[in-house]
Amino acid sequence: MRNIFLVGFMGAGKSSVGAALAARLGHRFIDLDERLRERFEASIPEVFAVHGEDVFRAAETDELARCADEQGTVVATGGGTFCIGANREIISKSKGVSVYLDLPWEELDRRLAADNSGRPKYDRAEQARSLLEERQPEYRHADVVIALEGSERPDEVAELVLELLREGTPCAI
Ligand code: S3P
């Protein structure tokens, strides 16, 4: 059973869609950020503040590799995970399927403005927008790209993901 890795920007709904998708498939759900919080016994902002981003990224790659070794899981990655080539390689080598939840900036902005706590990579809207633009080409390396409006419920997005995976045609909708 191939693992599914949800990728995309902060606020895209990777964790809520991932949990809904895992429930539908009867797969185990793994939240990569949660794994990192457990590993460091600290919040993500604390990890960034105390150890720095490089240490966070190294641990992220290590935890991702552990996830890739498992079977039948749905993994919600962090917003930066898929933007690192070595991480994309871990996913593809493990025959995992990557799914990019592609939301319009306006919707991401709305969500992040409402709650950006716990997100050390979020500074202010303009900075987040240029980070998204910088990262978008990396996210588009995903096997499946799902263009969303942002009004869809997590279970509806999970259903869309399933339809695309069943069709077996990695494509954008
Ligand atoms: C990050 C996104 C976060 C978390 C960390 C770094 C990023 O995950 O991994 O704060 O670089 O965009 P979410 O996308 O779940 O917020």
Residues whose N, C-alpha, C, O or C-beta is under 5 A from the ligand:
A	BS01	S3P	G8 F9 M10 G11 D33 I44 T77 G78 G79 G80 G118 R119 P120 K121
